[in-house]
Amino acid sequence: MQKTVTEIEKASNALKLLGDKTRLSIMAILKQRECCVCELLEVFDMSQPAISQHLRKLKDLGLVKEERRGQWNYYSLNPRNELYDLIQDIMQHIPDQTEKIRKIEETNPTLRCGC
C-alpha cells in the first residue's frame, strides 16, 4: 500500500510541475533535442535566472538530467526516471516545438554566451 501512495505522490508532483506552460514547453523542446540555458533564452521571454529555476525544478524531480561540457551545461530528458513513460505519454499530446528549435538553431546562441 505504501508503495502505491509514494508512486501517486511522485506522479502528482510531476504533473504539478508540468502544469506550468513554460516547464511543459521546455520538456517538449527537450524531447526533440538537448539544450543549454542560453538556447532556451532565445525562445522564452524571461531572464536567465528564471529559465535556470524552471530547469532546476525539473532536474530536482529527476525529469531532466544535466551534463556539463566545457563551459556549458546541457539539459535533456532523463530516460532513467521512473516517470519517463508517463512523461512520454504526456508529450505525445503537446504541439511539436520545431519552430522554437529552428529559432535556436538559426541564432546559435552558444557561440556568444558563457552559460
C-alpha positions in Angstrom: 0.0 0.0 0.0 2.8 2.4 0.9 4.5 1.9 -2.5 1.3 2.9 -4.3 0.9 6.1 -2.2 4.5 7.0 -3.0 4.0 6.4 -6.7 0.9 8.5 -6.8 2.7 11.3 -4.9 5.6 11.3 -7.4 3.2 11.3 -10.3 1.2 14.1 -8.7 4.4 16.2 -8.2 5.5 15.7 -11.8 2.1 16.7 -13.1 2.1 19.8 -10.9 5.5 20.8 -12.4 4.2 20.2 -15.9 1.1 22.3 -15.1 3.3 25.3 -15.8 3.3 26.2 -19.5 7.0 27.2 -19.6 8.1 24.0 -18.0 5.8 22.0 -20.3 7.3 23.8 -23.3 10.8 23.2 -22.1 10.1 19.5 -21.7 8.6 19.4 -25.2 11.8 21.1 -26.6 14.0 18.7 -24.7 12.0 15.8 -26.1 13.3 16.8 -29.5 16.9 17.9 -28.6 19.1 18.8 -25.7 19.6 22.5 -24.9 21.6 24.8 -22.7 20.1 27.7 -20.8 21.3 30.3 -23.4 19.5 28.4 -26.2 16.2 28.4 -24.2 16.6 32.1 -23.7 16.2 32.5 -27.4 12.6 31.2 -27.3 11.2 32.3 -23.9 10.7 35.9 -22.9 12.3 35.6 -19.5 15.6 36.0 -17.7 18.4 33.5 -17.5 17.8 33.0 -13.7 14.1 32.3 -14.4 14.9 29.7 -17.1 17.5 28.2 -14.7 14.9 28.0 -11.9 12.5 26.1 -14.2 15.3 23.7 -15.2 16.3 23.2 -11.5 12.8 22.2 -10.6 12.6 19.7 -13.4 16.1 18.4 -12.5 15.3 18.1 -8.8 12.4 15.8 -9.6 14.6 13.8 -12.0 12.7 14.6 -15.1 15.7 16.2 -16.8 19.4 15.5 -16.5 22.2 17.9 -16.8 25.6 17.2 -18.4 28.5 19.6 -18.3 30.5 20.0 -21.5 33.2 22.6 -21.3 31.6 25.8 -20.1 28.1 24.8 -20.9 25.5 22.7 -19.1 23.2 20.8 -21.4 19.8 19.6 -20.3 17.9 16.6 -21.7 15.0 14.3 -20.7 16.0 11.7 -18.2 15.0 8.3 -19.7 16.0 6.6 -16.4 13.4 8.4 -14.4 10.7 6.1 -13.1 8.1 8.5 -14.5 9.7 8.6 -18.0 6.9 6.6 -19.6 4.2 8.9 -18.1 6.2 11.9 -19.4 6.4 10.4 -22.9 2.7 9.8 -22.9 2.0 13.4 -22.0 4.5 14.7 -24.5 2.5 12.9 -27.3 -0.3 15.5 -26.7 1.9 18.6 -26.8 2.4 20.5 -30.0 5.7 20.0 -31.9 8.3 22.6 -30.9 10.0 22.6 -34.3 9.6 26.4 -34.8 11.3 27.1 -31.4 14.1 24.7 -32.2 14.6 26.3 -35.6 14.9 29.7 -33.9 17.5 28.3 -31.5 19.5 26.7 -34.4 19.3 29.9 -36.6 20.6 32.2 -33.8 23.1 29.7 -32.5 23.4 31.4 -29.1 26.2 29.1 -27.7 28.6 30.9 -29.9 28.1 34.1 -27.9 27.2 33.1 -24.4 29.1 31.7 -21.5 26.4 29.7 -19.8 
